[in-house]
């Protein structure tokens, strides 16, 4: 078995770039994960795992026959991307853009915060949503903070990347109602007016909300009734809409 102890090793340099550079991740078609629990989830979900890098004490977590390299504690800290390294890091191939399938979707437009994107993916997985759609310039789904915040849901949840126009076309073809979540007093009130079935709900940028093009493309707009704060975190708003989809049997 190969052992790496030098930070200058070409594989270690590649891992650092995969952690820090979204363009490099897309070029390489790979991303970095860490921890034995995530490795177990990746294997269970059928992810294509390139290689595992771990301390000798973590070898018992690595499935037999999986490509593996042992490293020093110093190297683990370098390639983990977090202060409290778990002792095991691995690389996965980025899955191809999946075709849309189903009738319950949440779409994010220009949602830039990695924690928000990761939380939406995890919640969508928990509630049985059919897919998460990325519109515009969202946070990189395969960036380390997004990967960590999904807690393995990234391996299971179908992700699709497209434009507002392409989403509008798909919804029209499939008979899916396209809904805009916006701060508009004339919009339908979530919880009072049932969501159409089937549907796709669009959630906008944390600061600006949905683009004008997205709002115009929607069949209907909804607002979340609030008594205090003027707005909600994007992930919280998305979670409320996904809960309504599930509760009403959309």
Backbone torsions as a table, in degrees:
resi	resn	phi	psi	omega
1	UNK	NA	138.2	-179.6
2	UNK	-72.7	142.8	175.9
3	UNK	-126.0	134.2	179.9
4	UNK	-118.8	129.0	178.8
5	UNK	-126.6	-5.0	-177.3
6	UNK	-104.1	132.7	177.1
7	UNK	-68.6	-19.4	-178.6
8	UNK	-85.2	-3.8	177.9
9	UNK	-56.8	139.4	-175.5
10	UNK	-61.1	-34.6	178.6
11	UNK	-67.8	-39.4	178.8
12	UNK	-66.8	-40.2	176.9
13	UNK	-62.2	-39.7	177.7
14	UNK	-64.0	-43.7	179.5
15	UNK	-60.6	-41.8	178.1
16	UNK	-61.4	-41.4	178.9
17	UNK	-67.6	-36.9	177.2
18	UNK	-63.5	-33.7	177.4
19	UNK	-70.5	-39.7	-167.8
20	UNK	-99.4	-19.0	-167.7
21	UNK	-126.0	106.9	-179.8
22	UNK	-63.5	-38.3	177.7
23	UNK	-62.4	-39.4	178.3
24	UNK	-67.1	-39.2	176.8
25	UNK	-58.3	-45.9	-178.8
26	UNK	-66.4	-39.0	179.4
27	UNK	-64.8	-42.8	-179.0
28	UNK	-80.4	-21.9	-177.2
29	UNK	68.7	34.0	-176.2
30	UNK	-146.3	159.3	177.1
31	UNK	-146.5	167.0	-172.9
32	UNK	-107.0	137.4	174.3
33	UNK	-128.3	164.7	177.2
34	UNK	-143.9	152.4	174.9
35	UNK	100.6	146.6	-178.8
36	UNK	-67.9	-32.3	179.2
37	UNK	-66.7	-44.1	177.7
38	UNK	-63.6	-37.9	178.0
39	UNK	-63.1	-43.3	178.1
40	UNK	-61.4	-42.8	179.0
41	UNK	-64.1	-40.8	-179.5
42	UNK	-64.3	-42.4	178.8
43	UNK	-64.9	-44.6	-178.9
44	UNK	-63.6	-33.2	-177.6
45	UNK	-86.6	-2.0	177.1
46	UNK	79.0	23.4	177.9
47	UNK	-68.3	149.5	176.5
48	UNK	-86.2	107.0	-176.9
49	UNK	-95.2	126.6	-179.2
50	UNK	-76.4	-57.8	-175.0
51	UNK	-163.1	150.1	177.1
52	UNK	-107.5	139.1	176.1
53	UNK	-122.6	120.4	-173.6
54	UNK	-151.4	163.3	170.7
55	UNK	-70.4	156.4	178.5
56	UNK	-59.6	-31.5	-179.8
57	UNK	-68.4	-14.4	-178.3
58	UNK	-102.7	2.1	-175.3
59	UNK	-60.2	-29.1	-177.8
60	UNK	-68.2	-13.6	177.2
61	UNK	-84.8	-12.5	-174.7
62	UNK	-89.4	121.7	179.4
63	UNK	-57.2	145.4	-179.3
64	UNK	-60.4	135.0	177.9
65	UNK	88.4	-8.6	179.6
66	UNK	-78.5	134.8	178.6
67	UNK	-55.5	127.1	-173.5
68	UNK	-145.1	143.6	177.2
69	UNK	-129.4	133.2	174.2
70	UNK	-89.3	146.5	-177.9
71	UNK	-137.2	170.4	178.2
72	UNK	-85.4	161.5	176.0
73	UNK	-55.8	-36.2	178.3
74	UNK	-61.9	-43.2	-180.0
75	UNK	-66.3	-39.6	178.1
76	UNK	-57.3	-43.1	178.9
77	UNK	-63.9	-36.5	-179.2
78	UNK	-67.2	-38.8	-172.5
79	UNK	-100.3	-0.4	-177.4
80	UNK	-86.5	-32.5	-179.2
81	UNK	80.5	4.4	178.6
82	UNK	-135.3	161.6	-178.0
83	UNK	-72.7	-41.1	-179.3
84	UNK	-99.3	83.1	-176.5
85	UNK	-69.1	144.9	-176.5
86	UNK	-84.9	-17.4	-178.0
87	UNK	98.2	0.4	-179.7
88	UNK	-147.9	126.9	178.9
89	UNK	-131.7	145.6	177.0
90	UNK	-146.3	159.9	178.1
91	UNK	-112.4	141.0	178.3
92	UNK	-121.2	153.7	171.1
93	UNK	-77.2	138.2	175.3
94	UNK	-69.7	124.3	179.8
95	UNK	-67.0	152.6	178.8
96	UNK	-68.9	154.8	177.0
97	UNK	-57.2	118.1	-174.5
98	UNK	-83.4	145.3	174.7
99	UNK	-69.2	143.7	179.2
100	UNK	-68.4	138.1	178.5
101	UNK	-152.1	128.3	-179.3
102	UNK	121.8	-166.2	-177.5
103	UNK	-142.3	10.9	176.5
104	UNK	-131.0	111.1	-176.7
105	UNK	-132.1	152.7	168.4
106	UNK	-119.4	133.1	-178.7
107	UNK	-118.4	133.7	178.2
108	UNK	-110.6	128.7	178.0
109	UNK	-114.0	116.4	176.4
110	UNK	56.4	32.4	175.2
111	UNK	-81.0	111.3	-167.4
112	UNK	-96.5	-20.0	-176.4
113	UNK	-77.9	121.6	-178.2
114	UNK	-58.6	-37.4	179.0
115	UNK	-63.4	-38.4	177.6
116	UNK	-64.4	-46.4	-179.2
117	UNK	-62.6	-45.2	179.5
118	UNK	-63.1	-41.1	179.6
119	UNK	-65.1	-39.5	178.3
120	UNK	-63.3	-43.6	179.5
121	UNK	-61.9	-44.2	-179.8
122	UNK	-65.2	-43.7	-179.8
123	UNK	-66.7	-40.3	177.9
124	UNK	-60.0	-39.8	177.5
125	UNK	-64.7	-44.2	-178.3
126	UNK	-64.1	-36.0	-175.2
127	UNK	-94.8	1.0	176.3
128	UNK	77.5	27.2	175.4
129	UNK	-70.2	146.7	-172.0
130	UNK	-77.9	-18.8	179.6
131	UNK	178.6	155.1	174.8
132	UNK	-111.8	126.5	-175.7
133	UNK	-107.7	130.8	179.4
134	UNK	-103.3	120.4	179.1
135	UNK	-113.7	141.3	176.2
136	UNK	70.2	-137.9	-173.4
137	UNK	-112.0	77.6	178.2
138	UNK	-85.9	166.5	174.1
139	UNK	-58.9	145.9	-179.6
140	UNK	-61.9	119.3	-178.1
141	UNK	-63.1	-18.6	-176.1
142	UNK	-110.3	14.7	172.5
143	UNK	-73.0	150.7	-174.2
144	UNK	-53.2	-43.9	-177.3
145	UNK	-66.6	-37.5	176.8
146	UNK	-66.1	-46.9	-179.3
147	UNK	-57.2	-47.0	-179.0
148	UNK	-63.6	-42.2	-175.2
149	UNK	-71.5	-18.7	177.4
150	UNK	-77.7	-18.2	178.6
151	UNK	53.6	37.4	177.8
152	UNK	98.8	-15.1	-179.8
153	UNK	-65.1	-25.2	177.4
154	UNK	-57.7	-30.2	-178.7
155	UNK	-74.3	-23.0	-174.6
156	UNK	-105.9	-33.6	-172.2
157	UNK	-78.7	122.1	176.0
158	UNK	-62.6	127.7	176.9
159	UNK	-112.2	141.3	179.1
160	UNK	-135.6	136.5	-178.2
161	UNK	-115.6	121.8	-178.5
162	UNK	-157.2	-177.3	177.4
163	UNK	-98.0	166.4	176.2
164	UNK	-59.5	-39.9	-179.2
165	UNK	-64.2	-41.1	179.1
166	UNK	-67.8	-37.1	177.8
167	UNK	-66.4	-42.5	178.8
168	UNK	-60.5	-42.1	179.7
169	UNK	-64.2	-43.6	-179.9
170	UNK	-63.4	-45.6	-179.0
171	UNK	-62.2	-38.5	177.8
172	UNK	-64.2	-45.0	-179.4
173	UNK	-63.9	-37.0	-174.2
174	UNK	-95.7	-0.7	-179.6
175	UNK	70.0	34.1	-179.9
176	UNK	-102.6	131.5	179.2
177	UNK	-76.4	128.7	179.7
178	UNK	-98.2	120.1	-172.2
179	UNK	-115.8	136.4	177.2
180	UNK	-103.9	128.6	173.0
181	UNK	-91.5	116.6	-177.2
182	UNK	-148.6	158.1	177.3
183	UNK	-86.6	83.5	-176.3
184	UNK	-140.1	116.8	-175.6
185	UNK	-62.7	-17.9	179.0
186	UNK	-89.0	-5.8	-178.8
187	UNK	-74.5	160.9	174.8
188	UNK	-64.4	146.7	-178.5
189	UNK	-93.2	121.0	-179.6
190	UNK	-61.8	133.8	-177.9
191	UNK	96.0	-20.8	178.3
192	UNK	-106.3	-39.4	176.0
193	UNK	-107.3	115.0	-177.0
194	UNK	-57.9	145.2	174.2
195	UNK	-68.2	146.7	175.6
196	UNK	-65.7	156.1	178.9
197	UNK	-128.6	125.8	-4.5
198	UNK	-79.8	169.8	-177.2
199	UNK	-153.3	162.7	172.1
200	UNK	-131.2	124.6	-178.5
201	UNK	-104.1	129.4	178.5
202	UNK	-99.1	128.4	176.8
203	UNK	-112.2	133.7	-173.4
204	UNK	-97.1	-178.2	179.3
205	UNK	-54.7	145.0	-175.8
206	UNK	-56.4	-35.7	-176.5
207	UNK	-98.6	-38.6	-171.7
208	UNK	-104.0	-13.8	-175.5
209	UNK	76.3	-159.2	-179.8
210	UNK	-75.3	150.2	175.4
211	UNK	-69.4	161.0	177.6
212	UNK	-60.2	-37.6	179.8
213	UNK	-63.6	-39.9	179.9
214	UNK	-67.4	-43.4	179.8
215	UNK	-62.7	-42.9	-179.5
216	UNK	-66.9	-27.5	-178.7
217	UNK	-78.3	-15.6	-174.4
218	UNK	-75.8	150.8	174.5
219	UNK	-78.8	-29.1	-177.3
220	UNK	-158.9	151.0	176.6
221	UNK	-111.4	145.6	177.9
222	UNK	-127.5	147.1	173.7
223	UNK	-121.6	144.4	175.3
224	UNK	-87.8	116.8	-179.4
225	UNK	-61.5	131.5	179.9
226	UNK	-134.8	145.7	-179.2
227	UNK	-103.7	-21.8	-177.3
228	UNK	-120.5	-84.7	-178.3
229	UNK	-59.7	149.9	-178.5
230	UNK	-79.2	-24.0	-178.6
231	UNK	-151.0	169.5	-179.4
232	UNK	-120.4	154.5	170.1
233	UNK	-52.3	141.4	-175.6
234	UNK	-57.8	-40.0	-179.4
235	UNK	-68.7	-37.2	177.9
236	UNK	-66.0	-44.8	178.5
237	UNK	-60.7	-45.3	178.9
238	UNK	-60.8	-39.7	-179.2
239	UNK	-63.9	-40.0	178.6
240	UNK	-63.9	-41.5	178.2
241	UNK	-66.3	-40.9	179.9
242	UNK	-66.0	-36.2	176.6
243	UNK	-63.5	-40.8	177.6
244	UNK	-63.5	-39.5	175.8
245	UNK	-57.3	-45.1	-176.9
246	UNK	-71.7	-45.0	-176.2
247	UNK	-63.0	-38.0	-177.6
248	UNK	-90.0	2.1	177.2
249	UNK	69.9	29.3	-179.9
250	UNK	-63.7	NA	NA
